[in-house]
Amino acid sequence: MTATMTDTPPPAAPKAAGAPQRSGRSLGQILMLVAGALLLLAAVRVITGTQDLDSAGQVSAALGLAVPIGLAGLAGLWSERAGVVNIGLEGMMILGTFGAGWIGWQTNPWLGLLMGIGFGVIGGLVHAVATVTFGVDHIVSGVAINLLALGATQYLAKLFFAGGAAANAGGNPKQSPPVSSLPDVTVPGLSDGLQTIENHHWFLISDIAGILGGLITHLSVITVLAAVLFVASWWILWRTPFGLRLRSCGENPTAAESLGVNVYTYKYAAVAVSGGLAGLGGAFLALVTSHTYLEGQTGGRGYIGLAAMIFGNWRPGGLAMGAGLFGYSDALQLRNGGTTVHALLLLLVVLLVALAGWKLYRKAALQGVISLVMAAVILVWYLLTDTVPSDFVGATPYVVTLLVLSVSAQRLRMPKADGMRYRKGQGK
């Protein structure tokens, strides 16, 4: 994700709009992967008898946990595609939670949502001034923003929530008074019908019904907005001249400058959008998850969003899959504890065996053997136990994240000028 800070431009210019590019997975491959995952999940549900693996409640909870992570990852994608590493996402999310909780309590949740985005934009602009204008190391600037945001919100919370009307309404130095709820979306009729099909526990059919039911029942408007933002980000960055110019600033800013692109402007725009998206993720936590600003409620989701972005290879589709995976594993351990997580061990065995077969097919013998050994150890663990210790259950999302990143690390390709210091006219 990071790169050594240097004034030397990368050697190769970005490809032109019409140049052939290496394509990602085709639609057919993606559909086959989704179908295989559904079949595997349905089989594990039937074998283990754990009905909550893909229930509507599980999917809905996973979606709620995945949205702020996905928005943080999308924020990082915008910034890094323009060549600016944004470690400060956590701080920008913290600013978003405070802005949404503060203004949402005083006025209404819609203005709170806008203020959460606005506070995030302010954090993004501070990062842009430090890195783009003054050439500060991107990591140093991001860490500084995280620390400043934490300290500033703690001070402001004590100032605005510790006394007077705020204290009478339930506020204290660590949280704001409650904020009114934003509306949610449920498809009438269809949601109940899918619930009925799910309750029959039919193989695959009930699994699909449970997943679809979770996606259309009590869906927050911010969740709908997040889905629109993912699609819009893909279209803007990969299908418009603006997106091409922005990505060229992250690949080779010197070449972009030679073609008349104002690199500073595009970097500023990207980091400002990045801050706004991170602030929106923080606003989701304050307005949807807890209906109040709470100190420390981001819980490192900014960093996890960066991990999801890396897993997604700096692309919105892969990022969404990474955020969804973390949200699913987190929801599983929060809702069900060790019993349901135990069922995941069998799923992990199958995935490791499949990975071993793929590695052996690709002549990566050592990696294939290691995967088989790990599968055997986990299978023994599954057969000899009935539950997973509580300490391991809490670490499940992080273990899943590490495993996924380790598997996907070989195919990653970050923007070539990501993290590099840029100065106008440096290539002349």
C-alpha angles and dihedrals in degrees: 000000000000130000134201110271108247141149092223112107119229113265102238130061120227119265119265121253094260097041117115113260133194105261125222125230114323121241090253092055091048092050091049091051091049092048091048092049091050093049092048093048092048091049092050090049092053095044096047097034090228102143096181096068092098105006121141090253092052093048092047092050091046091051092051091052094044098052099072091043091049092049091050090050092048088051090054091048093056092049098044094044085063091049100258118121108218111202087153093078091106091056092047090052089051089053089050093053092051095046092049094046095045100046093032091060094045097045123359137309094257092060088042089056091052091047091051089055091045094052089051091051089053089054090048093051091051088053091048093051091051098045106029102033102031099026096233115170106271095227093049091049093048094050090047091053091051091053094043093048092050093048095043095050092046090053094045092047091056089047098049107025106036100077148012120025093349093058091047089052093053103274126137136169091283102042144028126238114273118287124218116257125260115231121266133209128238124170104231117230095003093067092054092045092053090048090055092051091047092053091060089066093217116173112268094339093071090042092056090045091052093050094047091045091055090052096054104035122091092341114178117235088235089058089054089047091050091054090051091049092053092053092042092050091053092049095045097045099041105025107039135066088239091057093047091053092046093051090047087060088059095045103041117347093181092058090045090052091051088057092054100264115148095226095187092055094050093046091050091048092049095049092046090053088046091055092047093052091048089048089051089054089052091047089054090058093049099041104032110020100042107000089227142064110261127185110250095009094134089070095194094305090139090063092043088052089056089052090051090050091053091047088052091053092239092301129117097233096052090041091055090051091050093049090047092051093052092044091050095050092044092050091047094057094041095050103037112015125204100343097063093037086056088062089056089064089070090049089050091052091056092047092049092050090050090048091049091052091050093048092048090048089053089050093248092136098168094051091045093052092047090052091050092050091050090049091052093049093049091046090054089048090051094048096047098046139052100202142017120250113259093240091059092043091062091051094049097103092050094046090050090050093051093047093050093047092049091052095046098040095096096063099047122122118179123196107282096234095040109141095005121134112244129201124182112256094011092135095057 
